[in-house]
């Protein structure tokens, strides 16, 4: 077990190194420091202003090779800053990126955490119900509803929810955010409802497929032969044995809790990490984009390692060599 974890950590470290190398090539070969400066200051900025901007943002070093000081390059600085979580300052406004990330984590989690929990519980429960009544009218109606929700764009749900629940019925604010606990629920309720409704179709079909496959196993037939009802079979036998693929599906989505939901945060005016990423794209803020892509990749790699370890806790038959 310990040897496996060490191997997975070593593989994860190598993957992080590959991600950082790819990010460096993607950003610094796509846009040189002069290009970044001109996009931040404008094409008509004087050469002196461009040189000053490049020096202030630390882009005045050689790209990857410096014979006089091998450690004084943009490549080494890129690795050092990323691995120490010192992302520097924004290319757009000069604000420390770490401070912006720290301020955006709270609003993002206020949205994505209830969205994740409610969506998971609702989808698993509905998947169990339609799998219990397999090939019945309930199953067919559930599948039709899932396909209908998957066929429409998320933009339609966002605009329709804002118009119906926010403008017509006035149940919730159309957009905005307030850190006051008394007002927080009102601002995040509408985007959470929209997010749950958008995601439940795809997730319910996925979980239904898992549960239907499990119902054909020998242990299910044995349980039914012993007189167990459909409800007991599904909740006490099928659900626990389907946890491996469920955990895999769930853990992959955990990094999104921290990086935020880009569309929901943008349309509902939530100042989280998702809207910060959109602003960085529109403002050509390459430093912020590099930081967000790196954090998302790091969280995803950590989630994959945690998934492999959880397998042994959920299923004693799995042995990690």
ROKOL-546725 format. One record per residue (C-alpha): residue in three letters; x, y, z negated; residue number from 1. Coordinates in pm, 1 decimal. Example, Ala and Ser with C-alpha at 12.3 -4.5 7.8 and 13.67 -1.06 7.14 Angstrom:
  rest         u         v         w   nr
   ALA    1230.0    -450.0    -780.0    1
   SER    1367.0    -106.0    -714.0    2
END
This chain:
  rest         u         v         w   nr
   UNK       0.0       0.0       0.0    1
   UNK     270.9     247.8     -98.9    2
   UNK     481.1     148.3     202.0    3
   UNK     180.3     205.1     430.3    4
   UNK     111.0     548.5     281.4    5
   UNK     476.3     645.5     324.8    6
   UNK     467.9     532.3     688.7    7
   UNK     147.3     726.5     749.5    8
   UNK     296.6    1035.6     586.7    9
   UNK     607.7    1004.2     803.5   10
   UNK     390.7     964.9    1112.6   11
   UNK     185.2    1264.2    1002.7   12
   UNK     498.8    1474.3     955.4   13
   UNK     616.0    1381.6    1305.9   14
   UNK     274.5    1473.2    1442.4   15
   UNK     287.5    1811.4    1267.9   16
   UNK     627.0    1871.9    1426.6   17
   UNK     484.0    1787.7    1767.2   18
   UNK     189.6    2020.8    1711.1   19
   UNK     419.8    2308.1    1614.6   20
   UNK     638.6    2248.0    1919.6   21
   UNK     335.6    2241.6    2147.3   22
   UNK     198.9    2561.1    1989.7   23
   UNK     530.9    2736.4    2043.0   24
   UNK     541.9    2633.8    2408.6   25
   UNK     176.2    2718.5    2462.8   26
   UNK     187.1    3067.9    2315.0   27
   UNK     540.1    3193.1    2376.2   28
   UNK     570.8    3055.6    2729.1   29
   UNK     224.5    3176.9    2821.7   30
   UNK     279.5    3527.7    2682.7   31
   UNK     621.3    3680.8    2622.8   32
   UNK     668.8    3929.8    2336.1   33
   UNK     647.0    4211.0    2593.2   34
   UNK     310.1    4077.7    2712.7   35
   UNK     182.7    4059.5    2354.6   36
   UNK     294.9    4416.6    2288.0   37
   UNK     128.3    4550.1    2604.2   38
   UNK    -197.0    4373.0    2524.2   39
   UNK    -191.0    4521.3    2173.4   40
   UNK     -83.8    4874.5    2270.0   41
   UNK    -214.2    4900.9    2624.3   42
   UNK     -48.1    4883.9    2965.4   43
   UNK      43.3    5253.4    2956.3   44
   UNK     234.0    5232.8    2626.7   45
   UNK     588.1    5379.1    2651.7   46
   UNK     887.7    5138.6    2637.4   47
   UNK     995.5    5276.7    2299.4   48
   UNK     656.4    5196.4    2144.4   49
   UNK     669.3    4845.7    2289.1   50
   UNK    1019.4    4786.7    2151.7   51
   UNK     911.8    4912.7    1809.8   52
   UNK     604.9    4686.9    1808.5   53
   UNK     813.5    4383.2    1904.4   54
   UNK    1067.1    4454.3    1627.7   55
   UNK     798.3    4516.0    1364.1   56
   UNK     633.8    4180.6    1440.0   57
   UNK     960.3    3984.9    1441.3   58
   UNK     951.7    3901.6    1812.7   59
   UNK    1291.0    4060.6    1888.3   60
   UNK    1483.4    3734.8    1836.0   61
   UNK    1601.1    3498.4    2113.7   62
   UNK    1339.0    3247.0    2216.5   63
   UNK    1501.9    2911.7    2131.0   64
   UNK    1879.3    2951.0    2153.9   65
   UNK    2110.7    3195.9    1980.6   66
   UNK    2481.9    3099.7    2001.4   67
   UNK    2581.4    3360.7    1742.2   68
   UNK    2319.4    3255.9    1484.4   69
   UNK    2142.8    2927.2    1576.8   70
   UNK    1885.8    2970.5    1298.8   71
   UNK    1789.4    3322.4    1411.4   72
   UNK    1545.3    3231.1    1690.0   73
   UNK    1171.9    3255.2    1744.5   74
   UNK    1146.5    2874.5    1747.0   75
   UNK    1310.2    2834.7    1405.0   76
   UNK    1110.3    3125.8    1265.3   77
   UNK     790.9    2972.9    1402.6   78
   UNK     859.8    2643.2    1221.3   79
   UNK     970.3    2816.4     900.4   80
   UNK     666.2    3041.8     876.5   81
   UNK     417.9    2768.2     962.4   82
   UNK     556.8    2506.7     724.2   83
   UNK     576.9    2761.2     439.6   84
   UNK     227.5    2897.1     522.4   85
   UNK     376.4    3244.0     570.8   86
   UNK     195.3    3332.2     891.8   87
   UNK     314.7    3690.4     906.1   88
   UNK      95.2    3976.8    1020.9   89
   UNK    -179.7    4004.1    1274.3   90
   UNK     -79.6    4117.6    1621.3   91
   UNK    -394.9    4328.1    1640.1   92
   UNK    -399.9    4535.8    1319.5   93
   UNK     -87.7    4432.3    1125.3   94
   UNK    -289.0    4285.1     837.6   95
   UNK    -130.6    3981.8     662.3   96
   UNK    -284.1    3670.5     816.1   97
   UNK    -272.9    3477.0     488.2   98
   UNK    -487.9    3745.5     325.8   99
   UNK    -743.7    3728.2     606.9  100
   UNK    -756.6    3348.9     582.3  101
   UNK    -801.9    3364.6     204.4  102
   UNK   -1087.4    3613.0     243.4  103
   UNK   -1254.4    3407.0     516.4  104
   UNK   -1245.3    3065.9     344.4  105
   UNK   -1522.5    3155.0      98.8  106
   UNK   -1781.7    3267.3     357.6  107
   UNK   -1696.1    2969.6     580.2  108
   UNK   -1743.0    2717.9     298.7  109
   UNK   -2065.5    2890.1     189.8  110
   UNK   -2201.4    2803.7     533.7  111
   UNK   -2034.4    2476.8     629.5  112
   UNK   -2050.3    2294.9     295.0  113
   UNK   -2432.7    2290.9     258.9  114
   UNK   -2458.7    2236.8     634.7  115
   UNK   -2232.1    1932.5     608.0  116
   UNK   -2402.8    1780.1     302.0  117
   UNK   -2760.9    1836.9     416.7  118
   UNK   -2687.2    1725.5     770.7  119
   UNK   -2521.1    1406.0     650.4  120
   UNK   -2797.1    1312.3     404.0  121
   UNK   -3076.5    1393.5     648.7  122
   UNK   -2916.1    1210.0     941.5  123
   UNK   -2826.1     897.4     742.7  124
   UNK   -3173.1     877.9     587.2  125
   UNK   -3348.1     926.5     921.5  126
   UNK   -3112.4     679.1    1088.4  127
   UNK   -3203.9     418.3     826.5  128
   UNK   -3574.3     482.6     874.7  129
   UNK   -3573.1     446.1    1253.7  130
   UNK   -3343.1     140.8    1230.0  131
   UNK   -3582.0     -19.6     979.7  132
   UNK   -3870.6      18.2    1228.3  133
   UNK   -3661.8     -87.8    1526.5  134
   UNK   -3850.6    -119.5    1858.1  135
   UNK   -4164.2      30.4    1702.0  136
   UNK   -4340.2     356.7    1780.5  137
   UNK   -4155.0     522.6    1493.0  138
   UNK   -3821.7     419.1    1641.3  139
   UNK   -3915.7     537.5    1991.1  140
   UNK   -4053.2     867.3    1862.7  141
   UNK   -3736.5     925.5    1660.9  142
   UNK   -3514.7     855.9    1961.2  143
   UNK   -3718.5    1088.4    2182.5  144
   UNK   -3691.5    1364.3    1922.0  145
   UNK   -3315.8    1310.2    1896.0  146
   UNK   -3270.0    1328.1    2272.1  147
   UNK   -3480.2    1645.1    2292.5  148
   UNK   -3274.8    1821.7    2026.6  149
   UNK   -2951.5    1714.2    2195.0  150
   UNK   -3069.0    1836.1    2535.7  151
   UNK   -3109.3    2201.1    2435.5  152
   UNK   -2826.1    2446.4    2390.5  153
   UNK   -2731.6    2560.3    2041.8  154
   UNK   -2774.5    2918.8    2161.8  155
   UNK   -3145.9    2853.1    2212.3  156
   UNK   -3179.8    2731.2    1853.3  157
   UNK   -2987.3    3030.1    1718.9  158
   UNK   -3185.4    3288.7    1913.8  159
   UNK   -3516.4    3110.6    1850.4  160
   UNK   -3445.5    3079.1    1478.6  161
   UNK   -3348.8    3443.9    1446.9  162
   UNK   -3660.4    3553.1    1635.6  163
   UNK   -3913.1    3323.6    1463.3  164
   UNK   -3783.6    3296.0    1106.3  165
   UNK   -3604.8    3629.4    1089.5  166
   UNK   -3800.0    3876.7    1303.2  167
   UNK   -4155.3    3738.4    1317.5  168
   UNK   -4197.5    3562.3     981.5  169
   UNK   -3928.6    3768.1     801.1  170
   UNK   -3835.0    3476.4     579.5  171
   UNK   -3460.5    3534.3     611.4  172
   UNK   -3226.8    3813.3     725.8  173
   UNK   -3135.8    3787.1    1093.6  174
   UNK   -2764.3    3834.6    1024.2  175
   UNK   -2521.4    3955.0     759.8  176
   UNK   -2350.9    3824.5     448.4  177
   UNK   -2345.1    3915.3      81.3  178
   UNK   -2118.9    3761.9    -183.1  179
   UNK   -2375.7    3831.9    -455.4  180
   UNK   -2502.8    3486.4    -564.1  181
   UNK   -2858.1    3620.6    -577.4  182
   UNK   -2842.9    3719.4    -208.6  183
   UNK   -2604.7    3457.3     -74.7  184
   UNK   -2872.3    3189.7     -35.1  185
   UNK   -3094.8    3417.9     174.3  186
   UNK   -2813.6    3499.5     417.0  187
   UNK   -2687.4    3142.5     466.7  188
   UNK   -3026.2    2964.7     463.9  189
   UNK   -3113.6    3044.2     826.4  190
   UNK   -2778.4    2942.4     982.1  191
   UNK   -2777.2    2626.3     769.7  192
   UNK   -3126.5    2532.7     887.6  193
   UNK   -3030.0    2596.3    1248.5  194
   UNK   -2707.3    2398.4    1212.3  195
   UNK   -2881.0    2098.9    1053.0  196
   UNK   -3149.0    2095.0    1322.8  197
   UNK   -2889.0    2115.6    1600.0  198
   UNK   -2670.4    1834.3    1465.9  199
   UNK   -2926.8    1585.0    1339.6  200
   UNK   -3010.5    1445.2    1686.0  201
   UNK   -2657.7    1332.7    1774.5  202
   UNK   -2578.2    1213.7    1423.3  203
   UNK   -2907.1    1026.7    1378.3  204
   UNK   -2855.7     834.5    1702.4  205
   UNK   -2500.8     748.9    1595.9  206
   UNK   -2607.2     621.1    1253.2  207
   UNK   -2906.4     436.3    1394.8  208
   UNK   -2673.6     247.0    1629.4  209
   UNK   -2452.3     147.9    1336.5  210
   UNK   -2744.3      26.7    1127.2  211
   UNK   -2904.3    -166.6    1413.9  212
   UNK   -2575.8    -348.5    1477.0  213
   UNK   -2550.0    -439.0    1109.2  214
   UNK   -2902.7    -583.7    1101.9  215
   UNK   -2787.7    -864.1    1333.7  216
   UNK   -2519.8    -984.1    1088.7  217
   UNK   -2543.1   -1314.2     904.1  218
   UNK   -2561.1   -1153.2     560.0  219
   UNK   -2877.3    -966.2     664.5  220
   UNK   -3046.8   -1287.3     775.2  221
   UNK   -2941.6   -1447.0     448.2  222
   UNK   -3088.5   -1158.8     248.5  223
   UNK   -3415.2   -1179.7     438.9  224
   UNK   -3425.6   -1556.1     385.2  225
   UNK   -3398.0   -1494.0      11.2  226
   UNK   -3710.1   -1277.3      26.8  227
   UNK   -3559.2    -927.3      31.5  228
   UNK   -3784.2    -665.1     186.0  229
   UNK   -3684.5    -434.6     468.5  230
   UNK   -3620.9    -139.6     238.9  231
   UNK   -3396.1    -335.4       4.9  232
   UNK   -3207.6    -491.5     294.8  233
   UNK   -3138.5    -154.4     457.4  234
   UNK   -3041.7      40.2     144.4  235
   UNK   -2867.6    -232.4     -59.7  236
   UNK   -2700.5    -435.7     215.3  237
   UNK   -2685.1    -260.1     553.7  238
   UNK   -2587.9      87.5     429.8  239
   UNK   -2289.5     -21.9     212.5  240
   UNK   -2152.3    -240.7     492.6  241
   UNK   -2179.5      42.7     744.9  242
   UNK   -1973.9     282.3     533.1  243
   UNK   -1648.4     224.7     725.1  244
   UNK   -1763.2     388.4    1052.6  245
   UNK   -1965.4     644.1     856.5  246
   UNK   -1657.3     750.3     661.3  247
   UNK   -1456.7     770.3     983.5  248
   UNK   -1719.7     995.2    1138.5  249
   UNK   -1753.5    1208.4     827.0  250
   UNK   -1385.0    1258.4     746.5  251
   UNK   -1313.4    1380.5    1099.4  252
   UNK   -1567.0    1658.7    1040.4  253
   UNK   -1419.0    1767.5     705.4  254
   UNK   -1153.6    2000.1     859.3  255
   UNK   -1437.3    2194.9    1020.6  256
   UNK   -1556.9    2288.0     671.0  257
   UNK   -1249.2    2506.2     626.8  258
   UNK   -1206.0    2634.9     981.5  259
   UNK   -1570.9    2736.5    1000.4  260
   UNK   -1844.5    2718.0    1261.5  261
   UNK   -1753.2    2960.9    1537.9  262
   UNK   -2095.1    3012.7    1700.1  263
   UNK   -2299.7    3023.4    1379.2  264
   UNK   -2063.6    3267.7    1207.1  265
   UNK   -2045.7    3491.8    1513.2  266
   UNK   -2420.8    3513.2    1577.2  267
   UNK   -2520.3    3544.0    1210.8  268
   UNK   -2250.3    3795.6    1116.6  269
   UNK   -2075.3    3575.9     857.9  270
   UNK   -1715.7    3699.4     802.1  271
   UNK   -1560.6    3352.2     788.0  272
   UNK   -1272.4    3183.3     963.7  273
   UNK   -1482.9    3101.3    1268.5  274
   UNK   -1569.1    3464.5    1339.7  275
   UNK   -1208.3    3557.9    1263.3  276
   UNK   -1096.3    3316.6    1536.0  277
   UNK   -1338.5    3471.6    1783.9  278
   UNK   -1210.6    3819.0    1700.6  279
   UNK    -852.1    3696.7    1748.2  280
   UNK    -941.2    3561.8    2093.5  281
   UNK   -1106.2    3886.0    2200.7  282
   UNK    -824.4    4097.4    2054.0  283
   UNK    -537.5    3887.9    2199.0  284
   UNK    -420.1    3825.7    1843.3  285
   UNK    -180.5    3540.7    1918.8  286
   UNK     -33.7    3524.9    1567.0  287
   UNK    -377.1    3462.4    1411.5  288
   UNK    -465.9    3207.6    1678.5  289
   UNK    -143.8    3016.0    1615.7  290
   UNK    -217.2    3009.4    1242.7  291
   UNK    -576.1    2888.2    1289.6  292
   UNK    -481.5    2615.0    1539.2  293
   UNK    -202.0    2494.6    1310.0  294
   UNK    -428.0    2485.3    1002.2  295
   UNK    -696.9    2296.4    1192.7  296
   UNK    -443.6    2041.3    1316.4  297
   UNK    -292.4    2001.3     970.0  298
   UNK    -632.3    1939.9     811.1  299
   UNK    -722.7    1688.5    1081.7  300
   UNK    -397.6    1493.2    1031.7  301
   UNK    -449.1    1490.3     653.8  302
   UNK    -807.3    1369.2     703.5  303
   UNK    -689.8    1080.4     921.1  304
   UNK    -440.5     967.5     656.6  305
   UNK    -707.9     990.8     386.5  306
   UNK    -943.5     784.6     604.0  307
   UNK    -696.7     497.6     631.6  308
   UNK    -653.4     492.8     253.6  309
   UNK   -1029.1     506.4     190.7  310
   UNK   -1083.2     198.4     405.5  311
   UNK    -925.5     -22.0     139.1  312
   UNK   -1144.0     129.8    -132.6  313
   UNK   -1466.7      78.5      62.0  314
   UNK   -1390.9    -268.4     196.8  315
   UNK   -1173.1    -499.9     -15.8  316
   UNK   -1125.5    -724.9     288.3  317
   UNK    -903.6    -461.1     451.7  318
   UNK    -537.9    -489.4     361.3  319
   UNK    -289.5    -221.5     460.1  320
   UNK      49.3    -366.4     537.1  321
END
